[in-house]
């Protein structure tokens, strides 16, 4: 690992521990040349996962696109970055866990909606409006009514 301060390639690991998500290792290193310390992260190299879009196009899986969509849906709502990170991590693990090499974009959207529904109804509806391409008020209202019925059923249990 190259030191960010002096570019020396010799360093020793002082501390090593898994990150909170458990998908990478955080290593604290000390440069053998200048003695300064720096942090590196080691992550498993994942097999490329392709997302199959609705029109049949394929593109590489990009967790940042999912995160951006979730952040947009959660804007100005009481949803913490920790919750957003957890959702992204859950979806990424599920996507790669399929071991198929490809995943339909609809499946990813459904997973995002399911996760958002569990933490914030407004974020869920915002995401659903874009994902399901609500084109008129009737479609939007029917989704809201469905959500209200589900909430009432859960409250009566």
KOLNUTI-391245 format. One line per 4 residues: number of its first residue (from 1); for each residue x, y, z of N, C-alpha, C, O, CB. Coordinates in Angstrom, 1 decimal, decimal comma, m for minus. Glycine has a CB too. Example, Ala and Ser with C-alpha at 12.3 -4.5 7.8 and 13.67 -1.06 7.14 Angstrom:
<atoms>
1) 13,2/m5,7/7,8/12,3/m4,5/7,8/13,2/m3,3/7,8/14,2/m3,3/8,5/11,3/m4,5/9,0 | 12,8/m2,2/7,1/13,7/m1,1/7,1/12,9/0,0/7,9/13,4/1,1/8,0/14,1/m0,6/5,7
</atoms>
This chain:
<atoms>
1) 0,8/m1,2/0,0/0,0/0,0/0,0/0,9/1,2/0,0/1,8/1,3/0,8/m1,0/0,0/1,2 | 0,6/2,2/m0,9/1,4/3,4/m1,0/1,0/4,4/0,0/m0,2/4,7/0,1/1,3/3,9/m2,5 | 2,0/5,0/0,7/1,7/6,1/1,7/1,2/7,3/0,9/1,8/7,7/m0,1/3,0/6,4/2,5 | 0,1/7,9/1,4/m0,4/9,1/0,8/0,4/10,3/1,0/0,2/11,3/0,3/m1,8/9,3/1,3
5) 1,3/10,3/1,9/2,1/11,4/2,3/3,5/11,5/1,5/3,9/12,5/1,0/2,4/11,5/3,8 | 4,2/10,3/1,5/5,5/10,3/0,9/5,6/9,3/m0,3/6,7/9,2/m0,8/6,5/9,9/1,9 | 4,6/8,6/m0,6/4,5/7,6/m1,7/5,4/6,4/m1,5/5,6/5,6/m2,4/5,0/8,3/m3,0 | 5,8/6,2/m0,3/6,6/5,0/0,0/5,7/3,7/0,0/4,5/3,8/0,3/7,3/5,1/1,4
9) 6,2/2,6/m0,5/5,3/1,4/m0,7/5,4/0,5/0,5/4,7/m0,5/0,6/5,7/0,7/m1,9 | 6,2/0,9/1,5/6,4/0,0/2,7/5,6/0,6/3,9/5,8/1,7/4,3/7,9/m0,1/3,1 | 4,7/m0,2/4,4/3,9/0,2/5,5/3,6/m1,1/6,3/3,7/m2,2/5,8/2,6/0,9/5,1 | 3,2/m0,8/7,6/2,8/m2,0/8,4/1,4/m1,7/9,0/1,0/m0,6/9,2/3,8/m2,2/9,6
13) 0,7/m2,8/9,2/m0,7/m2,7/9,7/m0,6/m2,6/11,2/0,0/m3,5/11,8/m1,5/m3,9/9,2 | m1,2/m1,6/11,7/m1,3/m1,4/13,2/m2,6/m2,0/13,8/m2,6/m2,6/14,8/m1,2/0,1/13,5 | m3,7/m1,8/13,0/m5,0/m2,2/13,5/m5,8/m2,7/12,3/m5,7/m2,1/11,3/m5,7/m1,1/14,3 | m6,6/m3,7/12,5/m7,4/m4,2/11,5/m8,8/m4,6/12,1/m8,8/m5,4/13,1/m6,8/m5,4/10,8
17) m9,9/m4,2/11,5/m11,2/m4,5/12,0/m12,2/m4,4/10,9/m12,1/m3,6/10,0/m11,6/m3,7/13,2 | m13,3/m5,2/11,0/m14,4/m5,1/10,0/m15,1/m3,8/10,2/m15,2/m3,3/11,3/m15,3/m6,3/10,1 | m15,7/m3,3/9,1/m16,6/m2,1/9,1/m17,9/m2,5/9,7/m18,2/m3,7/9,9/m16,7/m1,5/7,7 | m18,7/m1,5/10,0/m20,0/m1,8/10,6/m20,9/m2,7/9,7/m21,6/m3,6/10,2/m20,8/m0,5/10,9
21) m20,8/m2,4/8,4/m21,6/m3,2/7,5/m21,1/m4,6/7,3/m21,9/m5,5/6,9/m21,7/m2,5/6,1 | m19,9/m4,8/7,7/m19,3/m6,2/7,6/m18,8/m6,6/6,2/m18,5/m7,7/6,0/m20,2/m7,2/8,1 | m18,9/m5,6/5,2/m18,5/m6,0/3,9/m17,1/m5,5/3,5/m16,7/m5,7/2,3/m19,5/m5,5/2,9 | m16,4/m5,0/4,4/m15,0/m4,6/4,2/m14,2/m4,6/5,5/m14,8/m4,6/6,6/m14,9/m3,2/3,5
25) m12,9/m4,4/5,3/m12,0/m4,4/6,5/m11,3/m3,1/6,5/m10,8/m2,6/5,5/m11,0/m5,6/6,4 | m11,3/m2,4/7,6/m10,6/m1,2/7,8/m9,2/m1,5/8,4/m9,1/m2,1/9,5/m11,4/m0,2/8,8 | m8,2/m1,0/7,8/m6,9/m1,2/8,3/m6,2/0,1/8,6/m6,2/1,0/7,7/m6,0/m2,0/7,3 | m5,6/0,2/9,7/m4,8/1,4/10,1/m3,4/1,0/9,9/m2,9/0,0/10,4/m5,1/1,8/11,7
29) m2,7/1,8/9,1/m1,3/1,6/8,7/m0,4/2,7/9,1/m0,8/3,8/9,3/m1,2/1,4/7,2 | 0,9/2,3/9,2/2,0/3,2/9,5/3,0/3,1/8,5/3,5/2,0/8,2/2,6/3,0/11,0 | 3,4/4,2/7,9/4,4/4,2/6,8/5,8/3,9/7,5/6,2/4,5/8,5/4,5/5,6/6,1 | 6,6/3,1/6,8/7,9/2,7/7,3/8,9/3,8/7,0/10,0/3,8/7,7/8,3/1,4/6,7
33) 8,6/4,7/6,1/9,5/5,7/5,7/9,3/7,0/6,6/10,2/7,5/7,2/9,4/6,0/4,3 | 8,1/7,6/6,5/7,9/8,8/7,2/7,2/8,7/8,6/7,1/9,6/9,4/7,0/9,7/6,3 | 6,7/7,5/8,9/6,1/7,2/10,2/4,7/7,7/10,4/4,1/7,6/11,4/6,9/7,9/11,3 | 4,1/8,4/9,3/2,7/8,9/9,4/1,7/7,7/9,3/2,0/6,7/8,7/2,4/9,9/8,4
37) 0,6/7,9/9,8/m0,5/6,9/9,8/m1,6/7,2/8,8/m1,9/8,4/8,6/m1,0/6,6/11,2 | m2,2/6,2/8,2/m3,3/6,4/7,3/m4,2/5,1/7,3/m3,8/4,1/7,8/m2,8/6,6/5,8 | m5,4/5,3/6,8/m6,4/4,2/6,9/m6,6/3,7/5,4/m6,7/4,5/4,5/m7,7/4,7/7,5 | m6,8/2,4/5,3/m7,2/1,8/4,0/m8,4/0,9/4,3/m8,6/0,5/5,4/m6,0/1,1/3,4
41) m9,1/0,6/3,2/m10,2/m0,3/3,3/m10,0/m1,4/2,3/m9,7/m1,1/1,1/m11,6/0,5/3,1 | m10,2/m2,6/2,7/m10,1/m3,8/1,9/m11,5/m4,3/1,7/m12,2/m4,6/2,6/m9,1/m4,8/2,5 | m11,8/m4,6/0,4/m13,2/m5,0/0,0/m13,0/m6,2/m0,9/m12,1/m6,2/m1,7/m14,0/m3,9/m0,6 | m14,0/m7,1/m0,8/m14,0/m8,3/m1,7/m14,3/m7,8/m3,1/m15,1/m6,9/m3,3/m15,0/m9,3/m1,3
45) m13,5/m8,3/m4,1/m13,8/m7,9/m5,5/m15,0/m8,8/m5,9/m14,9/m10,0/m6,0/m12,5/m8,2/m6,4 | m16,0/m8,1/m6,3/m17,3/m8,8/m6,6/m17,3/m9,1/m8,1/m16,7/m8,4/m8,9/m18,4/m7,9/m6,3 | m17,9/m10,2/m8,4/m18,2/m10,6/m9,8/m19,1/m9,6/m10,4/m20,1/m9,1/m9,7/m18,8/m12,1/m9,9 | m18,8/m9,1/m11,6/m19,7/m8,1/m12,2/m21,2/m8,5/m12,2/m21,5/m9,7/m12,6/m19,2/m7,7/m13,6
49) m22,0/m7,6/m11,8/m23,5/m7,9/m11,8/m24,1/m6,9/m12,8/m23,9/m5,7/m12,7/m24,1/m7,7/m10,4 | m24,9/m7,5/m13,7/m25,5/m6,6/m14,7/m27,0/m6,4/m14,4/m27,7/m7,4/m13,9/m25,4/m7,3/m16,1 | m27,5/m5,2/m14,6/m28,9/m4,9/m14,3/m29,6/m4,9/m15,7/m29,1/m4,2/m16,6/m29,0/m3,5/m13,6 | m30,6/m5,7/m15,8/m31,4/m5,7/m17,0/m32,5/m4,7/m16,9/m33,4/m4,8/m16,1/m32,0/m7,2/m17,3
53) m32,5/m3,7/m17,8/m33,5/m2,6/m17,7/m34,8/m3,1/m18,4/m34,8/m4,1/m19,0/m32,9/m1,4/m18,4 | m35,8/m2,3/m18,2/m37,1/m2,6/m18,8/m37,1/m2,8/m20,3/m37,8/m3,6/m20,9/m38,1/m1,6/m18,4 | m36,2/m2,0/m21,0/m36,2/m2,1/m22,5/m35,2/m3,2/m22,9/m35,0/m3,3/m24,1/m35,8/m0,8/m23,1 | m34,6/m4,0/m22,0/m33,7/m5,1/m22,4/m32,3/m4,7/m22,3/m31,4/m5,6/m22,4/m34,1/m5,5/m23,7
57) m32,0/m3,4/m22,2/m30,6/m3,0/m22,1/m30,0/m3,6/m20,9/m30,7/m3,8/m19,9/m30,4/m1,5/m22,2 | m28,6/m3,7/m20,9/m27,9/m4,2/m19,7/m26,9/m3,2/m19,3/m26,2/m2,6/m20,2/m27,3/m5,6/m19,9 | m26,8/m2,9/m18,0/m25,7/m2,0/m17,5/m25,2/m2,5/m16,2/m25,9/m3,2/m15,5/m26,2/m0,6/m17,4 | m23,9/m2,2/m15,9/m23,4/m2,7/m14,6/m24,1/m2,2/m13,4/m24,6/m1,0/m13,4/m21,9/m2,3/m14,5
61) m24,3/m3,0/m12,4/m24,9/m2,6/m11,2/m24,1/m1,5/m10,5/m22,9/m1,5/m10,5/m25,0/m3,8/m10,2 | m24,9/m0,5/m10,1/m24,2/0,7/m9,5/m25,0/1,1/m8,2/m26,1/1,6/m8,3/m24,2/1,9/m10,5 | m24,4/0,7/m7,1/m25,1/1,0/m5,8/m25,3/2,5/m5,5/m26,2/2,9/m4,8/m24,2/0,4/m4,7 | m24,5/3,3/m6,2/m24,6/4,8/m6,0/m25,9/5,3/m6,6/m26,5/6,3/m6,1/m23,4/5,5/m6,6
65) m26,4/4,7/m7,7/m27,6/5,1/m8,3/m28,8/4,7/m7,4/m29,7/5,5/m7,3/m27,8/4,3/m9,7 | m28,7/3,6/m6,7/m29,8/3,2/m5,8/m29,8/4,2/m4,6/m30,8/4,7/m4,2/m29,5/1,8/m5,3 | m28,6/4,5/m4,1/m28,5/5,4/m3,0/m29,0/6,8/m3,3/m29,7/7,4/m2,5/m27,0/5,6/m2,5 | m28,7/7,3/m4,6/m29,2/8,6/m5,0/m30,7/8,6/m5,0/m31,4/9,6/m4,6/m28,6/9,0/m6,4
69) m31,3/7,5/m5,5/m32,8/7,5/m5,6/m33,4/7,4/m4,2/m34,4/8,1/m4,0/m33,2/6,2/m6,4 | m32,8/6,7/m3,3/m33,3/6,6/m1,9/m33,2/8,0/m1,3/m34,1/8,4/m0,6/m32,5/5,5/m1,1 | m32,0/8,6/m1,4/m31,8/9,9/m0,8/m32,8/10,9/m1,3/m33,3/11,8/m0,6/m30,4/10,4/m1,1 | m33,1/10,9/m2,6/m34,1/11,8/m3,2/m35,5/11,5/m2,6/m36,2/12,5/m2,3/m34,1/11,6/m4,7
73) m35,8/10,3/m2,5/m37,1/9,9/m1,9/m37,2/10,3/m0,4/m38,3/10,7/0,1/m37,4/8,4/m2,0 | m36,1/10,3/0,3/m36,1/10,6/1,7/m35,8/12,1/2,1/m35,7/12,5/3,2/m35,1/9,7/2,4 | m35,6/12,9/1,0/m35,3/14,3/1,2/m36,3/15,0/2,2/m37,5/14,9/2,0/m35,2/15,0/m0,1 | m35,7/15,7/3,2/m36,5/16,5/4,2/m37,4/15,6/5,0/m38,4/16,1/5,5/m37,3/17,5/3,5
77) m37,1/14,3/5,1/m37,8/13,4/6,0/m36,9/12,9/7,1/m35,7/12,9/7,0/m38,4/12,2/5,2 | m37,5/12,4/8,2/m36,7/12,0/9,3/m36,1/10,6/9,1/m36,4/9,6/9,8/m37,6/12,0/10,6 | m35,3/10,4/8,0/m34,7/9,2/7,7/m33,2/9,5/7,8/m32,6/10,3/7,1/m35,1/8,6/6,3 | m32,5/8,7/8,7/m31,0/9,0/8,9/m30,2/8,4/7,8/m30,6/7,5/7,1/m30,6/8,4/10,2
81) m29,0/8,9/7,7/m28,0/8,4/6,7/m27,7/6,9/7,0/m27,4/6,1/6,2/m26,7/9,2/6,7 | m27,7/6,6/8,3/m27,5/5,2/8,7/m28,6/4,3/8,2/m28,3/3,2/7,7/m27,4/5,1/10,3 | m29,8/4,7/8,2/m30,9/3,9/7,6/m30,7/3,8/6,1/m31,0/2,7/5,6/m32,3/4,6/8,0 | m30,4/4,9/5,5/m30,2/4,8/4,0/m29,0/3,9/3,7/m29,2/3,1/2,7/m29,8/6,3/3,5
85) m27,9/4,0/4,4/m26,8/3,1/4,2/m27,2/1,6/4,4/m26,8/0,7/3,6/m25,6/3,4/5,1 | m28,0/1,4/5,4/m28,5/0,0/5,7/m29,3/m0,5/4,6/m29,2/m1,7/4,2/m29,2/0,0/7,0 | m30,2/0,3/4,0/m31,1/m0,1/2,9/m30,2/m0,5/1,7/m30,4/m1,5/1,1/m32,1/1,0/2,5 | m29,3/0,4/1,4/m28,4/0,2/0,3/m27,6/m1,1/0,4/m27,4/m1,9/m0,5/m27,4/1,4/0,1
89) m27,1/m1,3/1,6/m26,3/m2,5/1,9/m27,2/m3,8/1,8/m26,7/m4,8/1,2/m25,7/m2,5/3,3 | m28,4/m3,7/2,3/m29,3/m4,9/2,2/m29,6/m5,2/0,7/m29,6/m6,4/0,3/m30,6/m4,6/2,9 | m29,8/m4,2/m0,1/m30,2/m4,4/m1,5/m29,0/m4,9/m2,2/m29,1/m5,8/m3,1/m30,7/m3,1/m2,1 | m27,8/m4,4/m2,0/m26,6/m4,8/m2,7/m26,3/m6,3/m2,3/m26,0/m7,1/m3,2/m25,4/m3,9/m2,3
93) m26,4/m6,6/m1,0/m26,2/m8,0/m0,6/m27,2/m9,0/m1,3/m26,8/m10,1/m1,7/m26,3/m8,2/0,9 | m28,5/m8,6/m1,4/m29,5/m9,4/m2,0/m29,2/m9,5/m3,5/m29,4/m10,6/m4,0/m30,9/m8,8/m1,7 | m28,8/m8,5/m4,1/m28,6/m8,5/m5,6/m27,4/m9,4/m5,9/m27,5/m10,2/m6,8/m28,3/m7,1/m6,1 | m26,3/m9,3/m5,2/m25,2/m10,2/m5,4/m25,4/m11,6/m4,9/m24,8/m12,5/m5,4/m23,9/m9,6/m4,8
97) m26,3/m11,7/m3,9/m26,5/m13,0/m3,3/m27,3/m13,9/m4,3/m27,3/m15,2/m4,1/m27,3/m12,9/m2,1 | m27,9/m13,4/m5,3/m28,7/m14,2/m6,3/m27,8/m15,1/m7,1/m28,3/m16,1/m7,6/m29,5/m13,3/m7,2 | m26,5/m14,8/m7,2/m25,6/m15,6/m7,9/m25,9/m15,8/m9,4/m25,5/m16,8/m10,0/m25,4/m16,9/m7,2 | m26,8/m14,9/m10,0/m27,2/m15,2/m11,3/m26,4/m14,3/m12,3/m26,4/m14,6/m13,5/m28,6/m14,8/m11,5
101) m25,7/m13,3/m11,9/m24,9/m12,5/m12,8/m25,7/m11,4/m13,4/m25,2/m10,4/m13,9/m24,3/m13,3/m13,9 | m27,1/m11,5/m13,3/m28,0/m10,5/m13,8/m29,1/m10,3/m12,9/m29,6/m11,3/m12,2/m28,4/m10,8/m15,3 | m29,7/m9,1/m12,8/m30,8/m8,9/m12,0/m31,7/m7,9/m12,7/m31,2/m6,9/m13,2/m30,4/m8,4/m10,5 | m33,0/m8,1/m12,8/m33,9/m7,2/m13,4/m34,0/m5,9/m12,6/m34,1/m5,9/m11,4/m35,3/m7,8/m13,7
105) m34,1/m4,8/m13,3/m34,2/m3,5/m12,6/m35,5/m3,4/m11,8/m35,5/m2,8/m10,7/m34,2/m2,3/m13,6 | m36,6/m4,1/m12,2/m37,8/m4,1/m11,5/m37,6/m4,8/m10,1/m38,2/m4,4/m9,2/m38,9/m4,9/m12,3 | m36,8/m5,8/m10,1/m36,6/m6,5/m8,8/m35,9/m5,6/m7,8/m36,2/m5,5/m6,6/m35,7/m7,8/m9,0 | m34,9/m4,8/m8,3/m34,2/m3,9/m7,5/m35,2/m2,8/m7,0/m35,2/m2,5/m5,8/m33,0/m3,2/m8,3
109) m36,0/m2,3/m7,9/m37,0/m1,3/m7,5/m38,0/m1,8/m6,4/m38,3/m1,1/m5,5/m37,8/m0,8/m8,7 | m38,4/m3,1/m6,6/m39,3/m3,7/m5,6/m38,6/m3,8/m4,3/m39,2/m3,6/m3,2/m39,8/m5,1/m6,1 | m37,3/m4,2/m4,3/m36,6/m4,3/m3,0/m36,5/m2,9/m2,3/m36,6/m2,8/m1,1/m35,2/m4,9/m3,2 | m36,2/m1,9/m3,1/m36,1/m0,5/m2,5/m37,4/m0,1/m1,9/m37,5/0,4/m0,8/m35,7/0,5/m3,6
113) m38,5/m0,3/m2,7/m39,8/0,0/m2,2/m40,2/m0,7/m0,9/m40,7/m0,1/0,0/m40,9/m0,3/m3,2 | m39,9/m2,0/m0,8/m40,1/m2,8/0,4/m39,4/m2,2/1,6/m39,9/m2,1/2,7/m39,7/m4,2/0,1 | m38,1/m1,9/1,4/m37,3/m1,3/2,4/m37,8/0,0/2,9/m37,9/0,3/4,1/m35,8/m1,2/2,0 | m38,2/0,9/1,9/m38,6/2,2/2,3/m40,0/2,2/3,0/m40,3/3,0/3,9/m38,8/3,1/1,0
117) m40,8/1,3/2,5/m42,2/1,1/3,2/m42,0/0,8/4,7/m42,8/1,2/5,5/m43,0/0,0/2,5 | m41,0/0,0/5,0/m40,8/m0,3/6,4/m40,3/0,8/7,3/m40,4/0,8/8,5/m39,8/m1,5/6,5 | m39,7/1,8/6,6/m39,2/2,9/7,5/m39,9/4,3/7,4/m40,0/5,0/8,3/m37,7/3,2/7,1 | m40,5/4,5/6,2/m41,2/5,8/6,0/m42,2/5,8/4,9/m41,8/5,6/3,7/m40,2/7,0/5,8
121) m43,5/5,9/5,2/m44,5/5,9/4,1/m44,4/6,9/3,1/m44,6/6,7/1,9/m45,9/6,0/4,8 | m44,0/8,1/3,5/m43,9/9,2/2,5/m42,7/8,9/1,5/m42,8/9,1/0,3/m43,6/10,6/3,2 | m41,6/8,5/2,0/m40,5/8,1/1,2/m40,9/7,0/0,2/m40,5/7,0/m1,0/m39,2/7,7/2,0 | m41,6/6,0/0,7/m42,1/4,9/m0,1/m43,0/5,5/m1,3/m42,8/5,1/m2,4/m43,0/3,9/0,7
125) m43,9/6,4/m1,0/m44,8/6,9/m2,0/m44,0/7,7/m3,0/m44,3/7,7/m4,2/m45,9/7,7/m1,4 | m43,0/8,5/m2,5/m42,2/9,3/m3,4/m41,5/8,4/m4,4/m41,4/8,7/m5,6/m41,2/10,2/m2,6 | m40,8/7,4/m3,8/m40,1/6,5/m4,7/m41,0/5,8/m5,7/m40,7/5,6/m6,9/m39,3/5,5/m3,8 | m42,2/5,3/m5,2/m43,1/4,6/m6,0/m43,6/5,5/m7,2/m43,8/5,0/m8,3/m44,3/4,1/m5,2
129) m43,8/6,8/m6,9/m44,3/7,7/m7,9/m43,3/7,7/m9,1/m43,8/7,8/m10,3/m44,5/9,1/m7,3 | m42,1/7,7/m8,9/m41,1/7,7/m9,9/m40,9/6,3/m10,5/m40,9/6,1/m11,7/m39,7/8,3/m9,4 | m40,7/5,3/m9,7/m40,5/4,0/m10,1/m41,6/3,4/m10,9/m41,4/2,7/m12,0/m40,2/3,1/m8,9 | m42,8/3,6/m10,5/m44,0/3,0/m11,2/m44,5/4,0/m12,2/m45,5/3,7/m12,9/m45,1/2,7/m10,2
133) m43,9/5,1/m12,4/m44,2/6,1/m13,4/m45,7/6,5/m13,3/m46,4/6,4/m14,3/m43,9/5,6/m14,8 | m46,1/7,0/m12,1/m47,5/7,5/m12,0/m47,7/8,6/m13,0/m46,9/9,6/m13,0/m47,8/8,0/m10,5 | m48,7/8,5/m13,9/m48,9/9,4/m14,9/m50,1/10,3/m14,6/m50,3/11,3/m15,3/m49,0/8,8/m16,2 | m50,9/9,9/m13,7/m52,1/10,7/m13,4/m52,5/10,6/m11,9/m51,9/9,7/m11,2/m53,3/10,2/m14,3
137) m53,4/11,4/m11,5/m53,7/11,5/m10,1/m54,4/10,2/m9,6/m54,3/9,8/m8,5/m54,7/12,7/m9,8 | m55,2/9,6/m10,5/m55,9/8,3/m10,2/m55,0/7,2/m9,8/m55,2/6,5/m8,8/m56,8/7,9/m11,3 | m53,9/7,0/m10,5/m52,9/6,0/m10,2/m52,3/6,3/m8,9/m52,1/5,4/m8,0/m51,8/5,9/m11,3 | m51,9/7,6/m8,7/m51,3/8,0/m7,4/m52,2/7,7/m6,2/m51,8/7,2/m5,2/m50,9/9,5/m7,5
141) m53,5/8,1/m6,4/m54,5/7,9/m5,3/m54,7/6,5/m5,0/m54,9/6,1/m3,8/m55,8/8,6/m5,7 | m54,7/5,6/m6,0/m54,9/4,2/m5,8/m53,8/3,6/m5,0/m54,0/2,7/m4,1/m55,1/3,4/m7,1 | m52,6/4,0/m5,2/m51,4/3,6/m4,4/m51,5/4,1/m3,0/m51,2/3,3/m2,1/m50,1/4,1/m5,1 | m51,9/5,3/m2,8/m52,1/5,9/m1,5/m53,2/5,1/m0,7/m53,0/4,8/0,5/m52,5/7,4/m1,5
145) m54,3/4,8/m1,4/m55,4/4,1/m0,7/m54,9/2,7/m0,3/m55,3/2,2/0,8/m56,6/4,0/m1,7 | m54,2/2,0/m1,2/m53,6/0,7/m0,9/m52,7/0,8/0,4/m52,8/m0,1/1,3/m52,8/0,2/m2,1 | m51,9/1,8/0,5/m51,0/2,0/1,6/m51,8/2,3/2,9/m51,5/1,7/3,9/m50,1/3,2/1,4 | m52,9/3,1/2,8/m53,7/3,4/4,0/m54,4/2,1/4,4/m54,5/1,8/5,6/m54,8/4,4/3,6
149) m54,9/1,3/3,5/m55,6/0,0/3,9/m54,6/m0,9/4,6/m54,9/m1,5/5,6/m56,2/m0,7/2,6 | m53,4/m1,0/4,1/m52,4/m1,9/4,7/m52,0/m1,4/6,1/m51,8/m2,2/7,0/m51,1/m1,9/3,8 | m51,9/m0,1/6,2/m51,6/0,5/7,6/m52,7/0,2/8,6/m52,5/m0,1/9,7/m51,3/2,0/7,5 | m53,9/0,3/8,1/m55,1/0,1/9,0/m55,1/m1,4/9,4/m55,4/m1,7/10,5/m56,4/0,4/8,2
153) m54,9/m2,3/8,4/m54,8/m3,7/8,7/m53,7/m4,0/9,7/m54,0/m4,8/10,6/m54,6/m4,5/7,4 | m52,6/m3,4/9,6/m51,5/m3,7/10,5/m51,8/m3,1/11,9/m51,4/m3,6/12,9/m50,2/m3,0/10,0 | m52,5/m2,0/12,0/m52,9/m1,4/13,2/m53,9/m2,2/14,0/m53,9/m2,2/15,2/m53,4/0,1/13,0 | m54,8/m2,9/13,2/m55,8/m3,7/13,9/m55,3/m5,1/14,4/m56,0/m5,8/15,1/m56,9/m4,0/12,9
157) m54,1/m5,4/14,0/m53,5/m6,7/14,5/m53,0/m6,7/15,9/m52,5/m7,7/16,4/m52,4/m7,1/13,6
</atoms>
